[in-house]
Amino acid sequence: MSAEESHHDSAEVAARVERRWATISVIIIVGMAMLAAFAGIHRATMPQPRVETTDPSRLHLSGEFVESNLGSMLETNGSVTVRAIGQQYSFTPACILAPADTPITLRATSADVVHGILIQGTNVNTMLVPGYISEQPLRFARTGDYLMPCQEFCSFGHEGMWGKVKVIDKTEFADRAKGGGRPSCVGQ
Ligand code: CUA
């Protein structure tokens, strides 16, 4: 084999290897895009499938996030909706009372800057962006206290921004929710 032929051969090998790796990287990219789409559609990750907006400067005046509507509410179908607001530097309500073994929908937003809400031991870990409503489904298998820190730096008081979720037995919760009130654990 002449030097020229051997050069030609190695160029062909290089081209083949390059094509192979190009194909593999395209497969990886397409696979990851499909995985992201699958997770998004199943509401397991951000971005959320729908965007709901709200006016952060008017939260306390009217609509879903007025103070009397915050906290846990037992729905007629047996599920629970929890509404909360994050603001510098606390959550309202500071303690969320929730039933165990019950489908819960958390709906939360921010009244000022970007905060985060994380509930230990669950997959709730979402940002609270002023102007947008974050919604996450959750379910507690066990009763007990779960810490709920702000997980997004929101200025000087960030490290002191903590809330709590108190999970109680579902019959006890139903008892306390009788009459359509908002059972609470604030101050307990
Ligand atoms: Cu709110 Cu960090």
Backbone and ligand atoms as CSV (ligand in chain L), in Angstrom:
chain,resi,resn,atom,element,x,y,z
A,1,MET,N,N,0.844,-1.198,0.000
A,1,MET,CA,C,0.000,0.000,0.000
A,1,MET,C,C,0.877,1.244,0.000
A,2,SER,N,N,0.580,2.150,-0.933
A,2,SER,CA,C,1.371,3.383,-0.993
A,2,SER,C,C,0.962,4.336,0.121
A,3,ALA,N,N,1.793,5.321,0.362
A,3,ALA,CA,C,1.527,6.285,1.433
A,3,ALA,C,C,0.230,7.034,1.148
A,4,GLU,N,N,0.018,7.273,-0.191
A,4,GLU,CA,C,-1.189,8.027,-0.555
A,4,GLU,C,C,-2.456,7.225,-0.266
A,5,GLU,N,N,-2.385,5.877,-0.594
A,5,GLU,CA,C,-3.548,5.015,-0.340
A,5,GLU,C,C,-3.874,4.940,1.142
A,6,SER,N,N,-2.826,4.815,1.958
A,6,SER,CA,C,-3.059,4.681,3.386
A,6,SER,C,C,-3.649,5.974,3.970
A,7,HIS,N,N,-3.229,7.099,3.394
A,7,HIS,CA,C,-3.800,8.381,3.813
A,7,HIS,C,C,-5.283,8.434,3.470
A,8,HIS,N,N,-5.608,7.928,2.254
A,8,HIS,CA,C,-6.985,7.909,1.798
A,8,HIS,C,C,-7.852,7.040,2.710
A,9,ASP,N,N,-7.296,5.868,3.096
A,9,ASP,CA,C,-8.019,4.954,3.995
A,9,ASP,C,C,-8.339,5.599,5.331
A,10,SER,N,N,-7.332,6.263,5.905
A,10,SER,CA,C,-7.577,6.814,7.241
A,10,SER,C,C,-8.564,7.980,7.176
A,11,ALA,N,N,-8.590,8.695,6.036
A,11,ALA,CA,C,-9.588,9.758,5.878
A,11,ALA,C,C,-10.982,9.168,5.864
A,12,GLU,N,N,-11.116,8.005,5.209
A,12,GLU,CA,C,-12.420,7.340,5.162
A,12,GLU,C,C,-12.865,6.864,6.541
A,13,VAL,N,N,-11.903,6.299,7.277
A,13,VAL,CA,C,-12.203,5.839,8.646
A,13,VAL,C,C,-12.661,7.014,9.503
A,14,ALA,N,N,-11.932,8.135,9.378
A,14,ALA,CA,C,-12.283,9.317,10.170
A,14,ALA,C,C,-13.688,9.795,9.834
A,15,ALA,N,N,-14.020,9.807,8.536
A,15,ALA,CA,C,-15.347,10.261,8.115
A,15,ALA,C,C,-16.423,9.341,8.678
A,16,ARG,N,N,-16.153,8.031,8.684
A,16,ARG,CA,C,-17.132,7.062,9.183
A,16,ARG,C,C,-17.361,7.256,10.675
A,17,VAL,N,N,-16.257,7.425,11.414
A,17,VAL,CA,C,-16.355,7.605,12.867
A,17,VAL,C,C,-17.109,8.901,13.193
A,18,GLU,N,N,-16.791,9.942,12.394
A,18,GLU,CA,C,-17.467,11.229,12.618
A,18,GLU,C,C,-18.969,11.111,12.405
A,19,ARG,N,N,-19.354,10.417,11.338
A,19,ARG,CA,C,-20.786,10.235,11.050
A,19,ARG,C,C,-21.463,9.474,12.176
A,20,ARG,N,N,-20.769,8.455,12.661
A,20,ARG,CA,C,-21.348,7.630,13.724
A,20,ARG,C,C,-21.607,8.482,14.962
A,21,TRP,N,N,-20.599,9.285,15.348
A,21,TRP,CA,C,-20.767,10.103,16.564
A,21,TRP,C,C,-21.798,11.202,16.364
A,22,ALA,N,N,-21.884,11.735,15.152
A,22,ALA,CA,C,-22.905,12.746,14.871
A,22,ALA,C,C,-24.291,12.135,15.047
A,23,THR,N,N,-24.459,10.904,14.537
A,23,THR,CA,C,-25.745,10.227,14.680
A,23,THR,C,C,-26.073,9.998,16.148
A,24,ILE,N,N,-25.066,9.539,16.918
A,24,ILE,CA,C,-25.304,9.282,18.345
A,24,ILE,C,C,-25.721,10.562,19.071
A,25,SER,N,N,-25.046,11.697,18.749
A,25,SER,CA,C,-25.401,12.920,19.476
A,25,SER,C,C,-26.788,13.418,19.093
A,26,VAL,N,N,-27.188,13.218,17.829
A,26,VAL,CA,C,-28.553,13.602,17.446
A,26,VAL,C,C,-29.568,12.736,18.199
A,27,ILE,N,N,-29.272,11.435,18.315
A,27,ILE,CA,C,-30.178,10.536,19.044
A,27,ILE,C,C,-30.301,10.988,20.501
A,28,ILE,N,N,-29.180,11.370,21.124
A,28,ILE,CA,C,-29.210,11.822,22.522
A,28,ILE,C,C,-30.068,13.092,22.663
A,29,ILE,N,N,-29.882,14.054,21.743
A,29,ILE,CA,C,-30.640,15.313,21.819
A,29,ILE,C,C,-32.133,15.053,21.639
A,30,VAL,N,N,-32.491,14.251,20.646
A,30,VAL,CA,C,-33.906,13.945,20.409
A,30,VAL,C,C,-34.481,13.202,21.613
A,31,GLY,N,N,-33.713,12.278,22.167
A,31,GLY,CA,C,-34.163,11.523,23.350
A,31,GLY,C,C,-34.425,12.444,24.525
A,32,MET,N,N,-33.527,13.395,24.767
A,32,MET,CA,C,-33.700,14.311,25.887
A,32,MET,C,C,-34.882,15.242,25.670
A,33,ALA,N,N,-35.090,15.695,24.434
A,33,ALA,CA,C,-36.244,16.555,24.139
A,33,ALA,C,C,-37.540,15.796,24.389
A,34,MET,N,N,-37.571,14.509,23.988
A,34,MET,CA,C,-38.769,13.705,24.207
A,34,MET,C,C,-39.010,13.476,25.699
A,35,LEU,N,N,-37.933,13.271,26.448
A,35,LEU,CA,C,-38.039,13.071,27.893
A,35,LEU,C,C,-38.599,14.337,28.561
A,36,ALA,N,N,-38.106,15.512,28.155
A,36,ALA,CA,C,-38.571,16.782,28.723
A,36,ALA,C,C,-40.048,16.992,28.405
A,37,ALA,N,N,-40.431,16.675,27.166
A,37,ALA,CA,C,-41.830,16.826,26.769
A,37,ALA,C,C,-42.708,15.880,27.579
A,38,PHE,N,N,-42.265,14.652,27.755
A,38,PHE,CA,C,-43.027,13.656,28.519
A,38,PHE,C,C,-43.215,14.127,29.961
A,39,ALA,N,N,-42.111,14.584,30.590
A,39,ALA,CA,C,-42.183,15.020,31.986
A,39,ALA,C,C,-43.066,16.256,32.127
A,40,GLY,N,N,-42.971,17.177,31.167
A,40,GLY,CA,C,-43.789,18.384,31.216
A,40,GLY,C,C,-45.264,18.065,31.090
A,41,ILE,N,N,-45.588,17.161,30.175
A,41,ILE,CA,C,-46.985,16.798,29.952
A,41,ILE,C,C,-47.557,16.122,31.191
A,42,HIS,N,N,-46.733,15.361,31.885
A,42,HIS,CA,C,-47.209,14.691,33.098
A,42,HIS,C,C,-47.099,15.577,34.327
A,43,ARG,N,N,-46.852,16.849,34.169
A,43,ARG,CA,C,-46.834,17.837,35.238
A,43,ARG,C,C,-45.778,17.523,36.292
A,44,ALA,N,N,-44.786,16.765,35.916
A,44,ALA,CA,C,-43.772,16.392,36.889
A,44,ALA,C,C,-42.705,17.469,37.018
A,45,THR,N,N,-42.552,18.298,36.026
A,45,THR,CA,C,-41.502,19.313,36.077
A,45,THR,C,C,-41.992,20.615,35.492
A,46,MET,N,N,-41.175,21.650,35.650
A,46,MET,CA,C,-41.408,22.892,34.923
A,46,MET,C,C,-40.936,22.658,33.486
A,47,PRO,N,N,-41.372,23.314,32.463
A,47,PRO,CA,C,-42.417,24.330,32.551
A,47,PRO,C,C,-43.808,23.714,32.702
A,48,GLN,N,N,-44.667,24.431,33.386
A,48,GLN,CA,C,-46.001,23.915,33.603
A,48,GLN,C,C,-46.799,24.000,32.312
A,49,PRO,N,N,-47.760,23.093,32.176
A,49,PRO,CA,C,-48.477,23.009,30.911
A,49,PRO,C,C,-49.378,24.208,30.647
A,50,ARG,N,N,-49.742,24.957,31.695
A,50,ARG,CA,C,-50.556,26.146,31.415
A,50,ARG,C,C,-50.073,27.276,32.304
A,51,VAL,N,N,-50.289,28.469,31.857
A,51,VAL,CA,C,-49.807,29.633,32.588
A,51,VAL,C,C,-51.003,30.422,33.086
A,52,GLU,N,N,-51.046,30.657,34.389
A,52,GLU,CA,C,-52.099,31.481,34.970
A,52,GLU,C,C,-51.458,32.727,35.533
A,53,THR,N,N,-52.042,33.847,35.260
A,53,THR,CA,C,-51.461,35.091,35.747
A,53,THR,C,C,-52.349,35.734,36.800
A,54,THR,N,N,-51.742,36.658,37.542
A,54,THR,CA,C,-52.457,37.386,38.576
A,54,THR,C,C,-51.734,38.713,38.776
A,55,ASP,N,N,-52.415,39.689,39.359
A,55,ASP,CA,C,-51.796,40.997,39.573
A,55,ASP,C,C,-51.222,41.054,40.993
A,56,PRO,N,N,-49.892,41.020,41.138
A,56,PRO,CA,C,-49.304,40.934,42.476
A,56,PRO,C,C,-49.619,42.141,43.359
A,57,SER,N,N,-49.925,43.285,42.768
A,57,SER,CA,C,-50.189,44.472,43.589
A,57,SER,C,C,-51.622,44.487,44.122
A,58,ARG,N,N,-52.461,43.560,43.640
A,58,ARG,CA,C,-53.864,43.571,44.062
A,58,ARG,C,C,-54.295,42.273,44.733
A,59,LEU,N,N,-53.307,41.430,45.098
A,59,LEU,CA,C,-53.621,40.121,45.673
A,59,LEU,C,C,-54.515,40.251,46.904
A,60,HIS,N,N,-54.205,41.267,47.759
A,60,HIS,CA,C,-54.900,41.410,49.039
A,60,HIS,C,C,-56.269,42.070,48.882
A,61,LEU,N,N,-56.567,42.571,47.698
A,61,LEU,CA,C,-57.798,43.345,47.515
A,61,LEU,C,C,-58.963,42.484,47.035
A,62,SER,N,N,-58.684,41.625,46.058
A,62,SER,CA,C,-59.778,40.819,45.536
A,62,SER,C,C,-59.221,39.582,44.863
A,63,GLY,N,N,-60.104,38.639,44.617
A,63,GLY,CA,C,-59.724,37.452,43.862
A,63,GLY,C,C,-59.320,36.288,44.757
A,64,GLU,N,N,-58.686,35.321,44.123
A,64,GLU,CA,C,-58.391,34.043,44.766
A,64,GLU,C,C,-57.485,34.168,45.987
A,65,PHE,N,N,-56.557,35.140,45.981
A,65,PHE,CA,C,-55.533,35.181,47.031
A,65,PHE,C,C,-55.787,36.247,48.096
A,66,VAL,N,N,-57.054,36.641,48.284
A,66,VAL,CA,C,-57.354,37.513,49.433
A,66,VAL,C,C,-57.116,36.698,50.700
A,67,GLU,N,N,-56.825,37.381,51.805
A,67,GLU,CA,C,-56.387,36.687,53.014
A,67,GLU,C,C,-57.398,35.645,53.498
A,68,SER,N,N,-58.694,35.973,53.399
A,68,SER,CA,C,-59.714,35.048,53.917
A,68,SER,C,C,-59.793,33.771,53.090
A,69,ASN,N,N,-59.210,33.764,51.905
A,69,ASN,CA,C,-59.272,32.580,51.041
A,69,ASN,C,C,-57.969,31.770,51.078
A,70,LEU,N,N,-56.995,32.209,51.885
A,70,LEU,CA,C,-55.716,31.493,51.954
A,70,LEU,C,C,-55.831,30.316,52.919
A,71,GLY,N,N,-54.932,29.365,52.765
A,71,GLY,CA,C,-54.930,28.189,53.628
A,71,GLY,C,C,-55.577,27.000,52.949
A,72,SER,N,N,-56.031,26.038,53.750
A,72,SER,CA,C,-56.517,24.767,53.220
A,72,SER,C,C,-58.037,24.752,53.133
A,73,MET,N,N,-58.525,24.275,52.014
A,73,MET,CA,C,-59.967,24.205,51.825
A,73,MET,C,C,-60.340,22.817,51.341
A,74,LEU,N,N,-61.315,22.216,52.030
A,74,LEU,CA,C,-61.799,20.898,51.623
A,74,LEU,C,C,-62.797,21.083,50.487
A,75,GLU,N,N,-62.520,20.450,49.343
A,75,GLU,CA,C,-63.426,20.560,48.198
A,75,GLU,C,C,-64.529,19.518,48.325
A,76,THR,N,N,-65.624,19.702,47.563
A,76,THR,CA,C,-66.754,18.771,47.668
A,76,THR,C,C,-66.377,17.364,47.199
A,77,ASN,N,N,-65.365,17.247,46.343
A,77,ASN,CA,C,-64.968,15.911,45.874
A,77,ASN,C,C,-63.975,15.224,46.816
A,78,GLY,N,N,-63.719,15.827,47.978
A,78,GLY,CA,C,-62.842,15.195,48.964
A,78,GLY,C,C,-61.385,15.592,48.847
A,79,SER,N,N,-61.025,16.261,47.760
A,79,SER,CA,C,-59.643,16.727,47.639
A,79,SER,C,C,-59.498,18.048,48.410
A,80,VAL,N,N,-58.270,18.501,48.524
A,80,VAL,CA,C,-58.015,19.732,49.283
A,80,VAL,C,C,-57.233,20.696,48.401
A,81,THR,N,N,-57.622,21.960,48.443
A,81,THR,CA,C,-56.856,22.999,47.761
A,81,THR,C,C,-56.188,23.861,48.816
A,82,VAL,N,N,-54.879,24.042,48.660
A,82,VAL,CA,C,-54.125,24.900,49.575
A,82,VAL,C,C,-53.678,26.137,48.807
A,83,ARG,N,N,-54.011,27.303,49.343
A,83,ARG,CA,C,-53.559,28.545,48.702
A,83,ARG,C,C,-52.614,29.282,49.637
A,84,ALA,N,N,-51.533,29.805,49.068
A,84,ALA,CA,C,-50.534,30.481,49.895
A,84,ALA,C,C,-49.883,31.608,49.103
A,85,ILE,N,N,-49.356,32.563,49.860
A,85,ILE,CA,C,-48.614,33.680,49.257
A,85,ILE,C,C,-47.234,33.708,49.894
A,86,GLY,N,N,-46.220,34.008,49.100
A,86,GLY,CA,C,-44.899,34.279,49.635
A,86,GLY,C,C,-44.635,35.769,49.514
A,87,GLN,N,N,-44.064,36.345,50.562
A,87,GLN,CA,C,-43.663,37.752,50.486
A,87,GLN,C,C,-42.435,37.913,51.358
A,88,GLN,N,N,-41.681,39.003,51.145
A,88,GLN,CA,C,-40.486,39.246,51.966
A,88,GLN,C,C,-40.939,39.496,53.408
A,89,TYR,N,N,-40.667,38.694,54.427
A,89,TYR,CA,C,-39.968,37.433,54.354
A,89,TYR,C,C,-40.766,36.363,55.100
A,90,SER,N,N,-41.895,36.014,54.569
A,90,SER,CA,C,-42.719,34.981,55.206
A,90,SER,C,C,-43.683,34.376,54.194
A,91,PHE,N,N,-44.284,33.279,54.615
A,91,PHE,CA,C,-45.372,32.704,53.845
A,91,PHE,C,C,-46.674,32.997,54.587
A,92,THR,N,N,-47.731,33.222,53.853
A,92,THR,CA,C,-49.058,33.339,54.452
A,92,THR,C,C,-49.919,32.249,53.840
A,93,PRO,N,N,-50.459,31.347,54.662
A,93,PRO,CA,C,-50.258,31.219,56.096
A,93,PRO,C,C,-48.874,30.647,56.426
A,94,ALA,N,N,-48.420,30.966,57.645
A,94,ALA,CA,C,-47.097,30.503,58.078
A,94,ALA,C,C,-47.119,29.014,58.377
A,95,CYS,N,N,-48.292,28.508,58.739
A,95,CYS,CA,C,-48.452,27.059,58.960
A,95,CYS,C,C,-49.653,26.594,58.157
A,96,ILE,N,N,-49.420,25.609,57.327
A,96,ILE,CA,C,-50.495,25.056,56.491
A,96,ILE,C,C,-50.938,23.732,57.096
A,97,LEU,N,N,-52.224,23.623,57.378
A,97,LEU,CA,C,-52.762,22.379,57.906
A,97,LEU,C,C,-53.265,21.534,56.737
A,98,ALA,N,N,-52.857,20.281,56.684
A,98,ALA,CA,C,-53.235,19.435,55.549
A,98,ALA,C,C,-53.546,18.021,56.029
A,99,PRO,N,N,-54.426,17.326,55.330
A,99,PRO,CA,C,-54.745,15.951,55.683
A,99,PRO,C,C,-53.778,14.955,55.034
A,100,ALA,N,N,-53.546,13.841,55.692
A,100,ALA,CA,C,-52.735,12.777,55.106
A,100,ALA,C,C,-53.587,12.011,54.096
A,101,ASP,N,N,-52.907,11.332,53.176
A,101,ASP,CA,C,-53.575,10.386,52.285
A,101,ASP,C,C,-54.723,11.015,51.484
A,102,THR,N,N,-54.518,12.229,51.017
A,102,THR,CA,C,-55.553,12.977,50.311
A,102,THR,C,C,-54.894,13.734,49.158
A,103,PRO,N,N,-55.531,13.722,47.979
A,103,PRO,CA,C,-54.955,14.540,46.901
A,103,PRO,C,C,-55.078,16.034,47.213
A,104,ILE,N,N,-53.957,16.715,47.139
A,104,ILE,CA,C,-53.913,18.138,47.475
A,104,ILE,C,C,-53.404,18.909,46.268
A,105,THR,N,N,-54.009,20.058,46.018
A,105,THR,CA,C,-53.494,20.964,44.987
A,105,THR,C,C,-52.975,22.210,45.678
A,106,LEU,N,N,-51.687,22.454,45.504
A,106,LEU,CA,C,-51.099,23.669,46.062
A,106,LEU,C,C,-51.133,24.754,45.001
A,107,ARG,N,N,-51.708,25.899,45.364
A,107,ARG,CA,C,-51.717,27.057,44.466
A,107,ARG,C,C,-51.087,28.220,45.209
A,108,ALA,N,N,-50.027,28.778,44.645
A,108,ALA,CA,C,-49.301,29.817,45.375
A,108,ALA,C,C,-48.760,30.859,44.416
A,109,THR,N,N,-48.525,32.028,44.963
A,109,THR,CA,C,-47.935,33.105,44.164
A,109,THR,C,C,-47.138,34.016,45.076
A,110,SER,N,N,-46.494,35.012,44.489
A,110,SER,CA,C,-45.678,35.941,45.274
A,110,SER,C,C,-46.302,37.325,45.218
A,111,ALA,N,N,-46.166,38.039,46.338
A,111,ALA,CA,C,-46.697,39.402,46.386
A,111,ALA,C,C,-45.639,40.437,46.049
A,112,ASP,N,N,-44.372,40.027,45.976
A,112,ASP,CA,C,-43.329,41.016,45.677
A,112,ASP,C,C,-42.265,40.479,44.713
A,113,VAL,N,N,-41.245,39.827,45.240
A,113,VAL,CA,C,-40.153,39.359,44.382
A,113,VAL,C,C,-40.261,37.847,44.177
A,114,VAL,N,N,-39.308,37.278,43.486
A,114,VAL,CA,C,-39.333,35.831,43.253
A,114,VAL,C,C,-38.946,35.104,44.537
A,115,HIS,N,N,-39.793,34.205,44.980
A,115,HIS,CA,C,-39.507,33.320,46.116
A,115,HIS,C,C,-39.554,31.889,45.600
A,116,GLY,N,N,-39.245,30.968,46.497
A,116,GLY,CA,C,-39.390,29.566,46.140
A,116,GLY,C,C,-40.146,28.880,47.246
A,117,ILE,N,N,-40.822,27.805,46.910
A,117,ILE,CA,C,-41.495,27.044,47.963
A,117,ILE,C,C,-41.079,25.598,47.825
A,118,LEU,N,N,-40.620,25.048,48.940
A,118,LEU,CA,C,-40.133,23.672,48.958
A,118,LEU,C,C,-40.761,23.015,50.184
A,119,ILE,N,N,-41.342,21.867,50.001
A,119,ILE,CA,C,-41.884,21.137,51.153
A,119,ILE,C,C,-41.078,19.862,51.309
A,120,GLN,N,N,-40.408,19.766,52.453
A,120,GLN,CA,C,-39.511,18.629,52.683
A,120,GLN,C,C,-40.270,17.308,52.611
A,121,GLY,N,N,-39.619,16.328,51.997
A,121,GLY,CA,C,-40.206,14.997,51.924
A,121,GLY,C,C,-41.250,14.854,50.830
A,122,THR,N,N,-41.463,15.897,50.031
A,122,THR,CA,C,-42.397,15.811,48.911
A,122,THR,C,C,-41.676,16.273,47.652
A,123,ASN,N,N,-42.359,16.197,46.515
A,123,ASN,CA,C,-41.717,16.697,45.295
A,123,ASN,C,C,-42.107,18.140,45.001
A,124,VAL,N,N,-42.659,18.824,46.016
A,124,VAL,CA,C,-42.969,20.245,45.833
A,124,VAL,C,C,-41.688,21.052,45.966
A,125,ASN,N,N,-41.313,21.708,44.904
A,125,ASN,CA,C,-40.115,22.539,44.878
A,125,ASN,C,C,-40.285,23.442,43.673
A,126,THR,N,N,-40.954,24.571,43.893
A,126,THR,CA,C,-41.303,25.395,42.751
A,126,THR,C,C,-41.045,26.864,43.051
A,127,MET,N,N,-40.885,27.653,42.022
A,127,MET,CA,C,-40.670,29.080,42.202
A,127,MET,C,C,-42.003,29.787,42.319
A,128,LEU,N,N,-42.021,30.854,43.125
A,128,LEU,CA,C,-43.181,31.731,43.193
A,128,LEU,C,C,-42.777,33.029,42.512
A,129,VAL,N,N,-43.359,33.245,41.344
A,129,VAL,CA,C,-42.989,34.403,40.536
A,129,VAL,C,C,-44.132,35.405,40.593
A,130,PRO,N,N,-43.827,36.677,40.964
A,130,PRO,CA,C,-44.909,37.658,41.009
A,130,PRO,C,C,-45.602,37.755,39.658
A,131,GLY,N,N,-46.918,37.716,39.688
A,131,GLY,CA,C,-47.675,37.794,38.436
A,131,GLY,C,C,-48.124,36.445,37.905
A,132,TYR,N,N,-47.561,35.369,38.479
A,132,TYR,CA,C,-47.905,34.035,37.996
A,132,TYR,C,C,-48.342,33.139,39.160
A,133,ILE,N,N,-49.237,32.213,38.860
A,133,ILE,CA,C,-49.688,31.271,39.875
A,133,ILE,C,C,-48.964,29.945,39.637
A,134,SER,N,N,-48.320,29.442,40.694
A,134,SER,CA,C,-47.673,28.133,40.614
A,134,SER,C,C,-48.625,27.098,41.185
A,135,GLU,N,N,-48.861,26.057,40.429
A,135,GLU,CA,C,-49.751,25.009,40.914
A,135,GLU,C,C,-49.009,23.691,40.918
A,136,GLN,N,N,-49.125,22.955,42.029
A,136,GLN,CA,C,-48.480,21.636,42.106
A,136,GLN,C,C,-49.370,20.669,42.859
A,137,PRO,N,N,-49.504,19.455,42.319
A,137,PRO,CA,C,-50.239,18.434,43.059
A,137,PRO,C,C,-49.326,17.812,44.109
A,138,LEU,N,N,-49.886,17.419,45.247
A,138,LEU,CA,C,-49.080,16.693,46.227
A,138,LEU,C,C,-49.976,15.826,47.089
A,139,ARG,N,N,-49.314,14.938,47.810
A,139,ARG,CA,C,-50.036,13.997,48.654
A,139,ARG,C,C,-49.092,13.590,49.763
A,140,PHE,N,N,-49.586,13.586,50.992
A,140,PHE,CA,C,-48.750,13.182,52.124
A,140,PHE,C,C,-49.136,11.771,52.552
A,141,ALA,N,N,-48.142,10.902,52.627
A,141,ALA,CA,C,-48.410,9.527,53.051
A,141,ALA,C,C,-48.534,9.452,54.572
A,142,ARG,N,N,-47.809,10.309,55.281
A,142,ARG,CA,C,-47.762,10.221,56.744
A,142,ARG,C,C,-48.100,11.555,57.400
A,143,THR,N,N,-48.653,11.477,58.606
A,143,THR,CA,C,-48.896,12.695,59.375
A,143,THR,C,C,-47.566,13.190,59.939
A,144,GLY,N,N,-47.555,14.443,60.372
A,144,GLY,CA,C,-46.333,14.998,60.948
A,144,GLY,C,C,-46.092,16.416,60.469
A,145,ASP,N,N,-44.985,16.985,60.932
A,145,ASP,CA,C,-44.619,18.348,60.536
A,145,ASP,C,C,-43.587,18.318,59.411
A,146,TYR,N,N,-43.806,19.104,58.394
A,146,TYR,CA,C,-42.893,19.195,57.259
A,146,TYR,C,C,-42.418,20.641,57.144
A,147,LEU,N,N,-41.111,20.814,57.088
A,147,LEU,CA,C,-40.577,22.170,56.944
A,147,LEU,C,C,-40.809,22.686,55.527
A,148,MET,N,N,-41.025,23.998,55.438
A,148,MET,CA,C,-41.303,24.611,54.141
A,148,MET,C,C,-40.451,25.890,54.000
A,149,PRO,N,N,-39.178,25.728,53.660
A,149,PRO,CA,C,-38.318,26.905,53.506
A,149,PRO,C,C,-38.509,27.576,52.146
A,150,CYS,N,N,-38.180,28.854,52.108
A,150,CYS,CA,C,-38.068,29.548,50.824
A,150,CYS,C,C,-36.758,29.063,50.207
A,151,GLN,N,N,-36.802,28.624,48.946
A,151,GLN,CA,C,-35.588,28.055,48.344
A,151,GLN,C,C,-35.036,28.927,47.229
A,152,GLU,N,N,-35.456,30.205,47.190
A,152,GLU,CA,C,-34.958,31.104,46.153
A,152,GLU,C,C,-34.470,32.370,46.857
A,153,PHE,N,N,-33.228,32.760,46.613
A,153,PHE,CA,C,-32.711,33.936,47.322
A,153,PHE,C,C,-33.587,35.154,47.005
A,154,CYS,N,N,-34.125,35.790,48.060
A,154,CYS,CA,C,-35.091,36.866,47.864
A,154,CYS,C,C,-34.705,38.121,48.644
A,155,SER,N,N,-33.424,38.269,48.916
A,155,SER,CA,C,-32.812,39.428,49.588
A,155,SER,C,C,-32.466,39.096,51.042
A,156,PHE,N,N,-32.197,40.142,51.842
A,156,PHE,CA,C,-31.522,39.979,53.137
A,156,PHE,C,C,-32.194,39.004,54.095
A,157,GLY,N,N,-33.510,38.935,54.072
A,157,GLY,CA,C,-34.216,38.101,55.052
A,157,GLY,C,C,-34.483,36.691,54.560
A,158,HIS,N,N,-33.882,36.339,53.415
A,158,HIS,CA,C,-34.191,35.043,52.788
A,158,HIS,C,C,-34.031,33.861,53.742
A,159,GLU,N,N,-32.882,33.829,54.482
A,159,GLU,CA,C,-32.623,32.642,55.309
A,159,GLU,C,C,-33.591,32.530,56.480
A,160,GLY,N,N,-34.341,33.600,56.751
A,160,GLY,CA,C,-35.326,33.524,57.835
A,160,GLY,C,C,-36.729,33.262,57.337
A,161,MET,N,N,-36.853,32.976,56.047
A,161,MET,CA,C,-38.186,32.781,55.469
A,161,MET,C,C,-38.537,31.289,55.477
A,162,TRP,N,N,-39.276,30.893,56.501
A,162,TRP,CA,C,-39.641,29.494,56.691
A,162,TRP,C,C,-41.135,29.382,56.951
A,163,GLY,N,N,-41.710,28.329,56.461
A,163,GLY,CA,C,-43.077,27.994,56.827
A,163,GLY,C,C,-43.116,26.544,57.258
A,164,LYS,N,N,-44.301,26.056,57.518
A,164,LYS,CA,C,-44.440,24.685,57.989
A,164,LYS,C,C,-45.743,24.112,57.451
A,165,VAL,N,N,-45.727,22.816,57.172
A,165,VAL,CA,C,-46.967,22.122,56.845
A,165,VAL,C,C,-47.205,21.102,57.940
A,166,LYS,N,N,-48.387,21.146,58.543
A,166,LYS,CA,C,-48.727,20.193,59.589
A,166,LYS,C,C,-49.758,19.236,59.009
A,167,VAL,N,N,-49.359,17.977,58.895
A,167,VAL,CA,C,-50.241,16.978,58.285
A,167,VAL,C,C,-50.913,16.168,59.389
A,168,ILE,N,N,-52.243,16.165,59.349
A,168,ILE,CA,C,-53.006,15.431,60.369
A,168,ILE,C,C,-53.855,14.356,59.690
A,169,ASP,N,N,-54.449,13.527,60.505
A,169,ASP,CA,C,-55.296,12.451,60.006
A,169,ASP,C,C,-56.453,13.024,59.176
A,170,LYS,N,N,-56.843,12.331,58.110
A,170,LYS,CA,C,-57.823,12.946,57.201
A,170,LYS,C,C,-59.213,13.099,57.824
A,171,THR,N,N,-59.584,12.193,58.746
A,171,THR,CA,C,-60.907,12.359,59.387
A,171,THR,C,C,-60.900,13.559,60.328
A,172,GLU,N,N,-59.774,13.746,61.032
A,172,GLU,CA,C,-59.658,14.910,61.911
A,172,GLU,C,C,-59.714,16.202,61.090
A,173,PHE,N,N,-59.056,16.154,59.929
A,173,PHE,CA,C,-59.076,17.337,59.061
A,173,PHE,C,C,-60.504,17.624,58.590
A,174,ALA,N,N,-61.209,16.587,58.154
A,174,ALA,CA,C,-62.585,16.755,57.669
A,174,ALA,C,C,-63.453,17.348,58.767
A,175,ASP,N,N,-63.225,16.899,60.005
A,175,ASP,CA,C,-63.946,17.418,61.170
A,175,ASP,C,C,-63.729,18.917,61.333
A,176,ARG,N,N,-62.449,19.293,61.224
A,176,ARG,CA,C,-62.110,20.706,61.440
A,176,ARG,C,C,-62.506,21.582,60.258
A,177,ALA,N,N,-62.711,20.959,59.079
A,177,ALA,CA,C,-63.069,21.728,57.888
A,177,ALA,C,C,-64.578,21.857,57.731
A,178,LYS,N,N,-65.325,21.250,58.665
A,178,LYS,CA,C,-66.790,21.289,58.590
A,178,LYS,C,C,-67.290,22.723,58.520
A,179,GLY,N,N,-68.286,22.969,57.675
A,179,GLY,CA,C,-68.858,24.309,57.593
A,179,GLY,C,C,-68.115,25.193,56.610
A,180,GLY,N,N,-67.168,24.622,55.887
A,180,GLY,CA,C,-66.513,25.373,54.810
A,180,GLY,C,C,-65.446,26.353,55.250
A,181,GLY,N,N,-64.978,26.204,56.473
A,181,GLY,CA,C,-63.922,27.121,56.962
A,181,GLY,C,C,-62.567,26.765,56.398
A,182,ARG,N,N,-61.539,27.441,56.897
A,182,ARG,CA,C,-60.169,27.157,56.488
A,182,ARG,C,C,-59.420,26.690,57.716
A,183,PRO,N,N,-59.405,25.353,57.948
A,183,PRO,CA,C,-58.707,24.859,59.138
A,183,PRO,C,C,-57.239,25.282,59.112
A,184,SER,N,N,-56.733,25.704,60.250
A,184,SER,CA,C,-55.403,26.322,60.288
A,184,SER,C,C,-54.590,25.802,61.462
A,185,CYS,N,N,-53.272,25.921,61.357
A,185,CYS,CA,C,-52.401,25.571,62.464
A,185,CYS,C,C,-51.511,26.763,62.811
A,186,VAL,N,N,-51.863,27.937,62.342
A,186,VAL,CA,C,-51.068,29.129,62.647
A,186,VAL,C,C,-51.156,29.399,64.144
A,187,GLY,N,N,-49.992,29.554,64.759
A,187,GLY,CA,C,-49.939,29.841,66.194
A,187,GLY,C,C,-50.036,28.611,67.065
A,188,GLN,N,N,-49.996,27.412,66.460
A,188,GLN,CA,C,-50.059,26.184,67.265
A,188,GLN,C,C,-48.688,25.556,67.388
L,1,CUA,CU1,CU,-38.280,34.256,50.000
L,1,CUA,CU2,CU,-36.043,33.463,49.822
